[in-house]
Amino acid sequence: MTEIKICGITNVEDALCAADCGADAVGFIFHPASPRFIPPEQAKGIANALPEGIARVGVFVNRCAAEVERIAEACGLDFIQLHGDEPPEFCRLFPPGRVIKTVFPRRMDDLQMLAPYKVRAFLIDSRTDGLYGGTGRSADWELAARLREAHPMILAGGLNEGNIHEALSSVAPHAVDINSGIERAPGIKDHERMKRMVEIIRRAVAPGPKVIFAAQRRATGRSAGG
């Protein structure tokens, strides 16, 4: 099974569409420099509107640990995605089962540097011009495939209807992160494109157990019952 995360959610309509389509997770970007930035209080309202069974992921870039934890608690996040330059010791400040670490490898040696990280999964993305993802550019699929051999791995970076089949066959990721490839504008999803994208992935990959976005429940003020 390839799990599906719809990232860059900024409004409840897009979030509910992702849930209705059968996505496994939605992502809220708490990086102020991103065109898909969402204030925590707005993300909390959207998260509370979502049905059970879809994971809530918060995306953070080089924020202090106390702020990450505060926002995670306030919004009832299931997972924390550290999308900046966070070292292994920073990631260890949080339960490893909740942490997704984004990486931007450029050569094989970069993958060897990931051994000290104790996280639930790695997300591989494309980074350019000082931007931490969201560029619409593809990640290095060869390195992604090698990373997948050793760790649970989420593939991001410019995935769209035109390249998703090749990405799935080349990398066989445990999950994909879909963002700019289904947008009408930054942070505004095209619901028809979202539906088609989810359908393509579901048809292309055999069903199976979730590896990454399996249910997480913790003391966030949001119980398993809602």
N, C-alpha and C positions, 0 to 999 in steps of 0.2 A: 504494500500500500504506500502511496505517496500522499502524505498529509498536505493540506492547503491552508496557508495563512494569507489573509487579505490585509495588507498593511497600509498605513497612511489614512486610517479612518478619521473623519472629522465631523460626521453627522450621523444621526440615528438612522436615517433612511438607508444609507449605504451599509451600516452595520447590520441592520435587519435583513437587507438583501443578501449579505454574505451568509448570515445564518440560514436563511431560507434556501440558498443555493447548496448548502451542505458543507460550507467551509469548516475547517477544524479550529481555526483561531482567527482573531482580528488583532491588529496592532495599532497602538496609539503612539504617536511620535511626540516626545516631550523635549525635543531639541529646538530651542527658539529660532535658530538660524534656518530651519527647514521650512519650505513652503507648505508643508503638511503638518506644521506644529499645531498642537491642540492644548489649551490650558487644562490643568488637571481637573478643575471643577466641571468643565464641559465633558471631559472623558468619563468622569464618574457617572454623570447622567446617562450617557450612552451605554456604559458597561452595565448599569442597573437595568436598562431596558432590554438587554439581550437575554435570550433563553438559556437555560442550563445546557451543558453539552458543548458549548463553544468556548474556547480558552481566550482569556483577555491577556494581552501581552503589552507591556510598556517598553518603549524604546528610549534609551538614555545615551547621551554622548558626553563622556567626561564630566559627569556630575558627581558631587560629593555623596558618600554613602548614606549619610543621614537624610539627604534630600530624596535620594532614590527610594529609601525605605518609607519615608513619609508619603510620597506620592503613591507608592505601591499599596500601602495600607489604605489611604483615602479612596483610591479607585477600585479596590478589591481585585488587584491584578493577580493572575495565576502564575505568570512568568515575567522575569526581568531580562530584557535584551540589552546587553551592554555593547554599544555600537561604535565606541570610540577607541581610545588607546589604553584602555584599562588593563593593568598588568595582572598576573595570576593572583597576587596577594590581595588585590582589590576584589576580585571575583570571590575569593574565599570568605569575604565578609558576609556573604549570603549563602543560604542552603544551596548546595550544588544542583539539587533537583529542580530548582526554580530558575537557574541562570542559563541563558543562551548568549554565547559570546560571538560577536561578529568579527570576522577576520578578512584581510585583504591580501592574500598571498600573491606574490609575483614570480616566485621560483620555488623549486622543490625544497630547498633548504628552509624556507619559511614554515613549511608544515612541521618540521622537526622541532621548531620553537614552541609548538603548542602543547608539548607533553606536560608541562607544569600546571596547565589549566585543569581544574576539576569542575566541569560544568555538565549540564544536561545534554547540550548539543552545541555545535558550531554552525554559524550561518556565514556562508561565503558570498561576498558582494564585490562590486567594482567601486573603486575609490579614485577620484580624479579631481584635479584643480582645487584641492582642499575641501572637497565635499565628501561627507560621510554617507555615501549611498544616495539613492533616489535620482541617479543620473540618467537612467535609461540605458546604460551601457552594460553589456554582458560581462559576467565574471569569467575567470579562466576555467573552462569546463574540464580540462585535463587535470588541473590541480584539484578541482572539486571532486572528481571521480576518485582520485588518490586519497583525499581526505575522507571520503565516504567509506573507504575500506577499513579505516581505523576508528572512526567516531560517528555517532549519529550526526547527520549533516542536513542543513537546510540550504537550498540553492536559491539565491536572489540575483538581481542584476538584469534588468531589461527584459524579463520574460513576458512574452506576448503570444497571441494566437499564431503568429508566423514562425516562431522558433520553439514553442513548447514541446512539440513532438521530438525534435532533435535533442533538446535538453534532457528529456526523460530517458531517451534511448542511450545518450552518450554518458550521462552521469548516474542515472538511477537513484536520485536523491531520496532520502527518507521523507523530506518535505520540500515544498517550494514556497517562496515568498513572492506574492504577486502585488504590484503596486502601480507604477506608472503605465504598465502595459494594458490596464483596463480603465484608464482615466479619460475624462473629457477635458479636465484641467487639473492642476496639482491639488490633490485632496478631494476632488469631486469624481466619484466613480461613475462609469457608464454601466448601468445595470445589465443591459443586454450582453455587453462584452464580458462582464463578470460571469454571467450565467453560462455563456458559451465556453469560457475558459475552464470553469469548474467541470463542465460536461466533458470537454476534451480530455482532461486529466483523469477523470473517473473512468472513461471508456478505455483509456490507454494503459491503465495500471490495474492489476488484479487487486481485489479487496484483501484486507488483512488487518492485524492489530496495529494500534497506534504505538509508535516508538517515542515520539517527542511530546505531542500535545494531549497525552492521556490526562484524565481528570486530576487536577491538583486542588486540594481544599486546605485552607489555612485560616488562621484567626485574622480575617480582614474585615469583619463586620458583615460579610456576605456568606451566609451558611449554604450548605449543600441544597437547602430547600429554597433559596432565593434571597 
